[in-house]
């Protein structure tokens, strides 16, 4: 049971959040609990959707974004985000079980993506305190400075969703995937 009330429907959300929730429903067909939870603060929902939308237009492919989300959720022990991103990785990004497992371990079976996921995991674990060697490795794999910045922003955005879901203990509305370590 969520520790912060989650509006049961779009109509139960604050009036300022309703158009944004309706846009989510139109885009993905449902309104996951995370969005309805965050709708308690229209400003937070607007910020979350804005940054998510902007990053979706960035230079990182959807598969890499999902890989990063899985690595960060595992590091932060967020079962809601692990469940959501395992589902999206498999069904939308078309990643296989072996890749999802590697991503949750902070790596990838794809050589280029591996550098991005390893860098993202380092950013998450070390709270941004990466070395020159860490930055060099991601660049040598072919990532531009713009992509490095996007990787860091994906870590930050996913950390935020991990934290809000852990604070709220959001009810999981995806097939459940549990963190390997205690949250």
C-alpha positions as CSV (number, residue, x, y, z in Angstrom):
1,X,0.0,0.0,0.0
2,X,1.4,3.3,-1.1
3,X,2.4,5.6,1.8
4,X,1.4,8.7,-0.2
5,X,-2.1,8.6,-1.6
6,X,-2.2,7.8,-5.3
7,X,-5.3,9.3,-7.2
8,X,-7.2,6.2,-8.4
9,X,-8.2,7.9,-11.6
10,X,-7.3,10.9,-13.8
11,X,-10.4,12.7,-12.5
12,X,-9.3,12.2,-8.9
13,X,-6.0,14.0,-9.5
14,X,-5.5,17.7,-9.0
15,X,-7.2,19.7,-11.8
16,X,-3.9,21.1,-13.0
17,X,-2.5,17.5,-13.4
18,X,-5.4,16.1,-15.3
19,X,-4.5,17.2,-18.8
20,X,-0.9,15.9,-18.3
21,X,-2.2,12.5,-17.1
22,X,-4.6,12.4,-20.1
23,X,-1.7,13.0,-22.4
24,X,0.2,10.1,-20.8
25,X,-2.9,7.9,-21.2
26,X,-3.1,8.8,-24.9
27,X,0.6,8.2,-25.4
28,X,0.9,4.8,-23.7
29,X,-2.6,3.6,-23.3
30,X,-2.6,3.6,-19.5
31,X,-1.5,5.8,-16.6
32,X,0.9,3.9,-14.4
33,X,0.8,4.5,-10.7
34,X,4.0,6.5,-10.7
35,X,2.4,9.2,-12.9
36,X,-0.7,9.3,-10.8
37,X,1.4,9.5,-7.6
38,X,3.5,12.4,-8.9
39,X,0.3,14.1,-10.1
40,X,-0.3,15.1,-6.4
41,X,2.1,17.9,-7.3
42,X,1.3,19.3,-10.8
43,X,4.6,21.1,-10.8
44,X,6.5,17.9,-10.2
45,X,4.5,16.1,-12.8
46,X,5.2,18.8,-15.3
47,X,8.9,18.7,-14.5
48,X,9.1,15.0,-14.8
49,X,7.2,14.8,-18.1
50,X,9.2,17.8,-19.5
51,X,12.6,16.3,-18.7
52,X,11.5,12.8,-19.9
53,X,10.1,14.2,-23.1
54,X,13.2,16.3,-23.8
55,X,15.6,13.3,-23.1
56,X,13.5,11.1,-25.4
57,X,14.4,13.5,-28.2
58,X,18.1,13.2,-27.3
59,X,20.9,11.3,-28.9
60,X,20.7,8.1,-26.9
61,X,18.6,5.3,-28.4
62,X,15.6,4.0,-26.4
63,X,17.4,0.7,-25.8
64,X,20.3,2.5,-24.1
65,X,17.9,4.6,-22.0
66,X,16.2,1.5,-20.8
67,X,19.6,-0.2,-20.0
68,X,20.6,2.8,-17.9
69,X,17.2,2.9,-16.1
70,X,17.6,-0.8,-15.2
71,X,21.2,-0.3,-13.9
72,X,20.2,2.7,-11.8
73,X,17.1,1.0,-10.4
74,X,19.1,-2.0,-9.3
75,X,21.8,0.2,-7.7
76,X,19.1,2.1,-5.8
77,X,17.1,-1.0,-5.0
78,X,13.8,0.3,-6.5
79,X,11.4,-2.6,-7.2
80,X,8.8,-0.3,-8.8
81,X,11.3,1.0,-11.4
82,X,12.9,-2.4,-11.9
83,X,9.5,-3.8,-12.6
84,X,8.5,-1.0,-15.0
85,X,11.8,-0.9,-16.9
86,X,12.1,-4.7,-17.1
87,X,8.7,-4.6,-18.8
88,X,9.6,-1.7,-21.1
89,X,13.0,-3.2,-21.9
90,X,11.4,-6.5,-23.0
91,X,8.3,-5.2,-24.7
92,X,9.2,-1.8,-26.1
93,X,13.0,-1.8,-26.4
94,X,13.0,-5.5,-27.4
95,X,15.9,-6.4,-25.1
96,X,16.3,-10.1,-24.3
97,X,16.5,-11.6,-20.8
98,X,20.3,-11.9,-20.9
99,X,20.6,-8.3,-21.8
100,X,18.2,-7.2,-19.0
101,X,20.2,-9.2,-16.5
102,X,23.4,-7.7,-17.7
103,X,21.9,-4.2,-17.5
104,X,20.7,-4.8,-13.9
105,X,24.3,-5.8,-13.2
106,X,25.6,-2.5,-14.5
107,X,26.8,-3.8,-17.9
108,X,25.6,-4.7,-21.4
109,X,26.2,-7.5,-23.9
110,X,26.5,-4.9,-26.6
111,X,30.0,-3.4,-26.6
112,X,29.1,0.2,-27.2
113,X,26.1,0.2,-24.8
114,X,28.3,-1.5,-22.2
115,X,30.4,1.7,-22.0
116,X,27.3,3.8,-21.4
117,X,25.8,1.5,-18.8
118,X,29.1,1.1,-17.0
119,X,29.5,4.9,-16.9
120,X,25.9,5.4,-15.8
121,X,26.4,2.9,-13.0
122,X,29.6,4.6,-11.9
123,X,27.8,8.0,-11.9
124,X,25.0,6.5,-9.8
125,X,27.3,4.6,-7.3
126,X,29.8,7.4,-6.9
127,X,27.2,10.2,-7.0
128,X,28.8,11.8,-10.0
129,X,32.4,11.6,-8.7
130,X,33.8,9.9,-11.8
131,X,37.5,9.8,-12.9
132,X,39.2,11.0,-16.0
133,X,39.5,7.3,-17.0
134,X,35.7,6.8,-16.6
135,X,35.0,9.7,-18.9
136,X,37.8,8.6,-21.4
137,X,36.3,5.1,-21.6
138,X,32.8,6.3,-22.5
139,X,34.2,8.7,-25.1
140,X,36.5,6.0,-26.6
141,X,33.3,3.8,-27.0
142,X,32.0,6.5,-29.4
143,X,29.9,8.7,-27.1
144,X,29.9,12.4,-27.7
145,X,30.0,15.0,-24.9
146,X,26.3,15.7,-25.5
147,X,25.6,12.0,-25.0
148,X,27.7,11.9,-21.9
149,X,25.6,14.7,-20.5
150,X,22.4,12.8,-21.5
151,X,23.7,9.7,-19.7
152,X,24.2,11.8,-16.5
153,X,20.7,13.3,-16.9
154,X,19.2,9.8,-17.3
155,X,20.9,8.7,-14.1
156,X,19.5,11.8,-12.3
157,X,16.0,11.4,-13.7
158,X,15.9,7.6,-12.9
159,X,17.4,8.3,-9.4
160,X,14.5,10.8,-8.8
161,X,11.9,8.2,-9.8
162,X,13.6,5.5,-7.7
163,X,13.6,7.8,-4.7
164,X,9.9,9.0,-5.1
165,X,8.8,5.4,-5.5
166,X,10.8,4.2,-2.5
167,X,9.6,7.1,-0.3
168,X,6.0,6.5,-1.3
169,X,6.3,2.7,-1.5
170,X,4.3,3.0,-4.8
171,X,2.1,0.0,-5.6
172,X,3.7,-1.9,-8.5
173,X,1.4,-2.1,-11.5
174,X,3.8,-4.1,-13.8
175,X,5.0,-7.7,-13.6
176,X,7.1,-7.6,-10.5
177,X,10.9,-7.7,-10.6
178,X,12.7,-7.5,-7.3
179,X,16.1,-5.9,-6.6
180,X,18.9,-8.2,-5.9
181,X,20.0,-6.2,-2.9
182,X,17.9,-4.8,-0.1
183,X,16.5,-1.4,-0.7
